[in-house]
């Protein structure tokens, strides 16, 4: 039976503001006495930054007794217009295998074509 589909990926950012410790900055950057942490993740509630959703062209089904593997890369490129804006390229592929108690990595049942968002 169907256990549910994956229709997209979600993204957000987390950053900490603390004193620099790298060789280039530790002696010239200001020391921050009280480091701060900022997350736009869903566990933090509403922020004006929000989260980003990357919708898939078609859903990836999750089926009972099968293991779905999704692997790929996420590439972020700063735009020329603003240092605060990024273009994102997501490349991935998926495959599905039969899951059994005897064989955790069974025969490949489906191998999706590489996708790019």
C-alpha positions in Angstrom: 0.0 0.0 0.0 0.9 3.7 -0.3 2.6 5.1 2.8 2.6 8.7 1.4 4.2 10.8 -1.4 7.1 13.2 -1.3 6.0 16.3 -3.3 8.9 18.6 -2.5 11.8 19.6 -0.3 11.8 22.3 2.3 14.7 24.6 3.2 15.6 27.2 5.8 18.7 28.7 7.3 20.4 28.7 10.6 23.2 31.0 11.6 25.2 31.8 14.7 26.7 35.2 15.3 29.9 34.7 17.2 33.5 36.0 17.2 35.6 34.9 14.3 38.2 32.3 15.1 39.8 31.8 11.6 43.4 33.0 11.0 42.3 35.9 8.7 39.7 37.3 11.1 40.5 36.5 14.7 42.8 39.5 15.3 40.9 42.1 13.2 37.2 41.2 13.6 35.3 42.6 16.6 34.9 40.3 19.5 31.3 39.4 20.2 30.8 39.0 24.0 27.3 37.5 23.7 27.0 35.2 20.7 23.5 35.0 19.2 21.7 32.2 17.2 19.1 32.7 14.5 17.1 29.9 12.8 14.2 30.3 10.3 13.4 26.6 10.7 9.8 25.4 11.2 10.5 24.6 14.9 11.2 28.3 15.6 7.7 29.5 14.6 7.0 32.4 12.3 9.8 34.7 11.1 9.5 37.2 8.3 12.1 35.2 6.3 10.0 32.1 6.3 11.1 28.9 4.7 11.5 27.9 1.1 9.7 25.0 -0.7 11.2 23.3 -3.7 8.2 21.6 -5.4 8.9 18.5 -7.5 7.5 18.2 -11.0 5.9 14.9 -10.0 5.6 13.3 -6.5 7.8 10.4 -5.4 5.6 7.7 -3.9 6.5 6.0 -0.7 5.3 2.4 -0.7 5.0 0.1 2.3 7.6 -2.7 2.4 9.9 -0.7 0.1 12.8 1.6 0.8 13.0 4.8 -1.2 16.4 6.4 -1.5 16.8 10.0 -2.7 20.3 11.4 -3.3 21.6 14.5 -4.9 23.2 17.9 -4.5 22.0 21.4 -3.6 24.0 24.2 -5.2 23.5 27.8 -4.0 24.9 30.7 -6.1 24.8 34.3 -4.9 23.0 36.6 -7.4 24.9 39.5 -9.1 22.2 41.9 -8.1 22.3 41.3 -4.3 24.6 39.5 -1.9 21.6 38.5 0.1 19.8 36.6 -2.7 20.7 33.2 -4.1 19.7 31.1 -7.0 19.4 27.4 -6.1 20.0 24.3 -8.2 18.8 21.0 -6.8 19.8 17.8 -8.6 18.6 14.5 -7.4 17.6 11.0 -8.4 15.5 8.4 -6.5 15.4 4.6 -6.4 13.3 2.1 -4.6 14.2 -1.3 -3.2 12.2 -4.1 -1.6 12.6 -4.0 2.2 12.7 -7.2 4.1 13.9 -8.4 7.5 16.4 -10.7 5.8 17.8 -8.3 3.2 18.0 -4.6 4.2 19.3 -3.7 0.7 17.2 -5.8 -1.7 17.0 -5.7 -5.5 16.3 -2.4 -7.2 12.7 -2.1 -8.2 12.8 1.4 -9.6 15.5 3.8 -10.6 14.3 7.3 -11.5 16.0 9.5 -14.0 18.1 12.3 -12.8 16.1 15.5 -12.1 17.1 19.1 -11.8 15.1 22.0 -10.2 
